[in-house]
Amino acid sequence: MVFCLDNEQPRLPLRSAMVHFQASEVQQLLHNKFVVILGDSIQRSVYKDLVLLLQRDSLLTAAQLKAKGELSFEQDQLVAGGQLGELHNGTQYREVRQFCSGSGHHLVRFYFLTRVYSEYLEGVLEELTYGPAPDLVIINSCLWDLSRYGRCSMESYRENLERVFVRMDQVLPDSCLLVWNMAMPLGERVTGGFLLPELQPLAGSLRRDVVEGNFYSATLAGDHCFDVLDLHFHFRHAVQHRHRDGVHWDQHAHRHLSHLLLTHVADAWGVELPQRDYPSGQPFPAHEFFSYNSTEDFSMSPHLGCGPGVNFVPGPLPPPVPGPVPHGQHRGPVVHRGMPRCAPSSPYHVPRMGGPCRQRLRHSDRLIHTNKLDRQPSAHSGTWPG
């Protein structure tokens, strides 16, 4: 899903159905790219599955999904927080992880967030300003925002969403693709670690609050022409892959999420995706991955305005953050559907220097080495030419 301002032409939908990526194809797609993922424990699992898929075609284990703040995961490194500090479920919990591939051509970093905008996030943005500039930012924060910051949490969330998108607009280069992951659907009974025992009475309303929060986040992201991936919609009938805590998801769901995300990114970058036939049944076939259950229907109750035949009429969005027009404010989509961000002068051209882990490439030099992913691993995959 891609939102744009009212006076702009709507951007085309995805040109192809979701692709099931192989590790070699993910390596090609993210070749010489710096990916930053920000969010809660679900986004940490998004990070983990991407790190694993950059190395081999296998799924996360249940233990890997459950682990928190470990010193190392699949060749990555805990940079700050986690076991280097104190493990807890407070709003001051921090965890920064980073993976740099052995070839030096893939850099993925994760920041744990307990609030979509805060002084801590300003510190993260400062790092991104003075360090390597990211090519792809994936972000979500919702559950902590709506459950851990007082009675006016929804109003604060909406204001902080506007703040974070304005700041992202100011800090990120126009060449960077930002994808807002909408919050995934909650179960009727929520017992996740972020919800302290004394906050359990909020569990009943939190499920509905997430829908309302998703509406505001998607709308505000669209006002800034950032991309939106509606995970709530995609996983509304995949309840058998959600854990008993009502919040987290299994390894099959996270691999499915990775395929959705990578398909979206490839389409935004104008990369032609491989077409495959699965004569013996494709991975995660729809009839197995999704299972409609009327008792787990994610249509909201009529009083919220999300039930069948009822329009959701939310409250007004917060006013724009005062101040001058941010430098680099987008007047149109940064990433155009069907158009690569850089037109390569040859099928494969990469400057002779280190990968993003060692030196940031100039935008004019940074390009996808081919606008078509090979069905088989490229002979050049993972190496510099010459």
N, C-alpha and C positions, 0 to 999 in steps of 0.2 A: 504494500500500500504506500503510495506517495502522495502527499498533500502539497498544494501550492496556493499561493495567494489568489484572491478572487479574480484579479485582472490578468491572470496568466493562463496560457493554454494548459489544459490538464496533461500530465505526463502519461505516456502510454503504459499499459500494464505489462507485466513480465511477458516476454516474447516466447518463453518456453516453460514447460512444466518443471516442477522441482527435479533436480538432477541428483543422483546418488554419487557423490564424489569419491574417487579413490585417492589415497594418500599422495600419489605422484601428481595428480591433477591439482590438489590443494597446494602442493609445493610450487607448481607452476603459477597458479592464480595469485598466490601471495609472495611470489619471488621478489626479493628486494623490497618488501613492504614492512612498515612498522604499524602494528595493530595494537590499539589500546582498548581494554575492556574495563568498564567501571560499573559497579553495582554490588548487589548482595550475594548471598550464597548461591542463588540460582545462576547469576552471571559468573560466579566463580566456576561453576560446573560448565558453563559455556566456554570459558577460558580453558579449562582442563580438557574438554573434548576436542577443542581446536588444536591444542598443543599435541595431544595424542595423534590426531588425524594428520598432522604435519609430519609424523614419523612413521606410522604404520597403520594398516587397515585392521584395527581391532577396537573393541568397545571398552569403555571404562568399567572397572569392577565396582561392586557395591561399596567396598572399603574405600576406594579412591573418591567416590562421590561423597561419602560421609566425612572423610578426613577434612580437618580444618587447621590451617596455619602450620602444616608440616614443613620441615626444613627443605625438602626437595620432593618434587613430583615429576616423574618422567623427564629427567634431565633439566628441569627448570630450577630456579633458585628463589628461596624466600629472601626478599630484600629488606623488608621491615615488618614489624608487628608479628602477629602469629606467635609461634613458639619462641621467637626472639624476645618477646615481651610476655604479656599475660593473656591467656586464653579466657575469654569471658563473653557474655551475651549483652554487654552494655553498649550504649550508643557511642562510646569512645573507642570501641574495638577497631583496630587497624590491621590490615594485611596487604602487603604489596609483593607481588610475585612477578618473575620475569623469565621468559624462555628465549634463548638465542640458539638457533640451530648450529650444528657443527660446521656447516658450510659458511655460516655468517650471513646468510641471505634471508633469514626469517627472524623477526623480532616481535615478540608478543608480550605485552605487559598487562597486569591486572591490578586494579586498586579496589579494595573493599570500601563500599559506601554504606553509611547508615542514614544518610540524608542527601537528597538530590543536590542541594546547594548549602554550603557551609564554609567556614574559614578553612577547614581541611581541604575542601575542593579547590578553593583559591590557591592553596599551596600546590595541589596537583597541576592546576592550570599553569602556574608559574614554572613548574618543571617542564611542562610541554612547550612553554614559550622559549625557554633558554636551552632546552635539550633538543634532541632530534624531533622534528615535526612529524606527527603521525600521518599516515596515509588513510587509515580507517579507524574510526572511533565507534565503539558499540557501548551503549549505555542504557541502564534502567535503574530507577530507584522508586519504590512505591510502598511496599509493605511496611518497612520501618517508618517511613514518613507518616503513614496514616495510623500507626498504632502506638508510637513511642514518644510523641511530642505534644501531648495535651489535647484538650477538648476542641480546639480550633485547628486541628491538624489538617483538615481539607483546605481551609482557606490559606494556611501557611504553605501547604504543598503547591497550590496553584501559583502563589506569589514566587515561591522558590523555583518552580518550573520556568517561569518567565525570566527570572534572573539567570538561571543556568544556560538557557538558550541564547540570551543576549551575550553572556560571557563566552560561550563557545563560538558565537559569531565573531567576536572580537579577537579571540586567541587563535582559532584554527585557521590554517591557510585555506584559500578557496579550493585548492586541489584536494583537500581532505574530504572524504565521504563519512558523514555521521549517520549512524543508524540507531534510532530510538526503538528499543525492544519493549513493546507493551507488556505489562505484567501478565503472567499466565494465570489461568483460572484456579481458584481455590476450592477446596472441598468444603462440604457442609460443616465438618468438624476440623478445626485448625489447632494444632498443638506444636507448631514449629518453635525452634529455640528462640526466635526473635520475640515471641509473644510470652512475656513473663507470666507466672501463675496469677499474679494479682490483676493482670490485664485480660484474663480469659473471658470475662463477660463481653469484651469487644469482638470476640471471634464471630458471633452471629452477624453483626453488621459489617464486618470487614470484607466479607465476600461481595456485598453490594457496593461498598466504598471503592473497591478495586475497579469495578466497572466505571464508576463516576470518575475516578482518578485517571483511568485509561482514556476517557473521553477528553479530559482537559489536556493531558500530556500529548496526545496525538494532534489535537487542534493547535496547540502552541508550537509544537515541532513543525507543523505545516506552515504556520505563519512565518517561520524562518526558513522554509524550504529545506528542512532536514528530512531524511527518509524515515519511514515508520514501518516496522514489521509487527503485524498484529498477531502476536503469539496467543493471545486469549482466544481469538477466533480459530486459529490453526489447531489448538489442542482442546477445544471445548468438548470433543467426543473421544478423547484419548485417556479417559479417566482410569483405565486399568493400568496405565503406566505411571500414575501418580502414587507417591508413597502414602503410608497411613497417616502421616502428620498433616496431610491435607495441603501441603505447600510444595514439597520437593518432588522430583521426577526421576525415573530410572534411566539406565544407560541407553535404552532404545529410544526413549523420548529425546534425550539430549543429542543423540546422533541424528535423529530426524530434524531437530532444531538446527543443528549445524548445516545440514543439507539445505534447509530453507534459507538460512542466512547467507550461505555461500552462493546459492543460486541468485539471490537478490543482489549481492555484491558484484558477481560476474556480469549480471545484466546491466547494472549501473555503470560498470566500467567498459561495456561494449564488447565483452569477451564471448565468443561463440562457444556454447557448451556442447559436450559430446552427447550424441543420441544413442541410447542403448535399448536393446530388446532383452527381455527377461523371460525366455520361454518356460522356465521352470518356476516362475514366480519371482517378482522383483523384491528387493529388500524392503521391508516394512510395507507390504501391500495394504491398500486402504482398508480392505475388509477385515484385516487382522489388526492393524495398528489402531483404527478407529472403531469404537463400539458404542452406539447410541444407547443410553440408559435414561429412561424418563425420570428416574429418581435422582439422577445427576445432571439434569438439564440446567445449562448455564444461563437460560433466559431468566432475567431478574423479575422479581415480583412486581405486580402492576403499580404498586404505590411509588416505585422508583421511576416508573415511566419506561421500563425496558421490556415489558411483557409483550406478548403477541398483540399486534394491532395498536400498540401504544407508542407514541413518540417520546423519546427521552428529551425533556426540556430542562437542561441544567441551569444553574445560576450563572450570573455574568462572569466573564473572564476577568482577571485582575488587570488594572491599567498597565500600560507599558512602563518599564523602569525609566524614571526621569533621567535626563542627561543628553549629551550630544549624540547624534547618529553614530553608531559604532563604526570604526574604520573597517572597511571590508564588508559592510552590511549587504546581504545578497538582494539584488533586485530581480533576480530570476533564478531558476534552478542551477545549482552549481554543477550537478552531474546530470547530463541529458540522456534520456533513454536511447539506447541503440548507438551511442557515440562514445568511442574510447576517449579517455581523458587526454591522451597524447597520441598523436598519429605517428607510429614508428616509421623511420626512414628506410628500414630494412626489416626483413622478417625477424631478425634477432639482433638487437644491438644493446649492449650494456657497457657503460664506461668502465675502464680498467681501474677499479679501486675496490676497497673493501665494501662489504654489505652494510646494511643499516645499523648493525651493531657497532660498527667502527666509525663510519662517517656518513653524514646525511647527504643524499644525492640531491642536486638541484632539480627543480620541477621539470626543467627542459630536458634533463638527462634521464629522469625516472619514467620508465614506461614498461608496460607489459610486454614481455619479450615476444609474444605472439598473440594475435587476436583470436586464436583458435586453440583450445586446449587439445593436446594430442590424446588419442585413444590409448596409446602406449606411452610409457615414460620417455621423455625427450632425451636424445643423446647428450644434450647440453644441460639437462636439468641438474641444478645444484652446483654448476661449475661456471666460472667466468671464461668467456671465449679468449683464445690466445694465451 
